[in-house]
Amino acid sequence: MSNSEPLAQETNKTTTSTHLRAAVLAILRCPSTGAKLERMDPAALMELNGRIATQKVLTFAGESVERPVADALTTCDRSRVYPVSDGIPVLTANAAIPLE
């Protein structure tokens, strides 16, 4: 057995995990509108975090967003943002952040 076998096995696990995440993302939908969701691009995420840092940003439930968002999903029309916490999308209508 060579030292490269565990690395090859780990690479296969990573590839499978990435495909699984893509497959799961393909079936996720906005709980309010049914729209498809996609990962929020880094530039838009930076812009959202800038707004959070400088002004009051509210969720649809009217709760203030106090912390920067490390990762998020957004509807295809870019009207709603769903934070991702510890790798798990928070897909509740009240947790969504409206983008205007």
N, C-alpha and C positions, 0 to 999 in steps of 0.2 A: 504494500500500500504506500502510495506516495503522499507527500505533504499537500499536494494540490487537490486531493479528493475532497477533504472537508470544505475547501474554498469553493469548489465546483458545486457541491451540495448546497452551500449557503447561497451561492449565486442563483441557483434554481429556485430556492425558497423565496428570495427577494423578487425574482421575476414573477413567480406565481402570485405573490402578495400584491405586486403592482397591478397585475391583470385583474385580480380580485377587486381591488379598490376601483379600478376603472369600470368593471362590470357593475359594481354596486352603485357607483355614481351615475351610471347610465339609466338606472331605474328609479333614482330618487326624484321626487317631485315636491314642489312648493305645497305646503299643506293648505294654504289659502286659495291659490289660483290653479293649482295643478300643473303649473309651468315646469319645464325641465330646469334642472339646476346644473351649474357648472362652477368650477373653481374660480374664485375671484382673482383677477390678475394682480400681480405685485404692485403695479402703479396705482390701481384703483384702491387697493388695500392701504397703501401709504397715504393716499388722499383722505380716505375715511378716517384713518388714525390721526391725521392732522386735524380734521374736524373735531374728533373726540377730544383732542388735547386743547383746542382753543375755544370751543363753544359747546353748548349743551346739545348733545345728540340723544334722542329718545327712541326707544323701541316702539312698535305699534301699540304696546300696552301702556305707553306713557312713562316707562321706567327710564331713568337716566343711564346711559352707557358710560361707566366710569373708567374702564380699563381698555387699553389698546387691544385690537383684535389681531391675533397672530395668524389666523387662517380663517377663511370663510367661503361659503358657497353663495352664489347669487343667481337670481332668476335670469333667464335668457334676455329678457327685456331690461335688465339691470334696475328693476324697481324695488327689489327687496334683497337684503343681505341676511344670511343665516350664519352666525358664528360657528366655528368648529372648536370644541373644547377637548383637549387631550385626544385629538384624532376622531372625535365623535361629533357629527353635525347636530346642532341643537335645532331640530325641525319642529318648533312650535310656533304657531302664528304670533303669539305674544312676544317671542324672543326676536322676531325679525326686526331689522333696522330698515326703515324706509330710505330709499335714495331718491333725492329730488333734484 
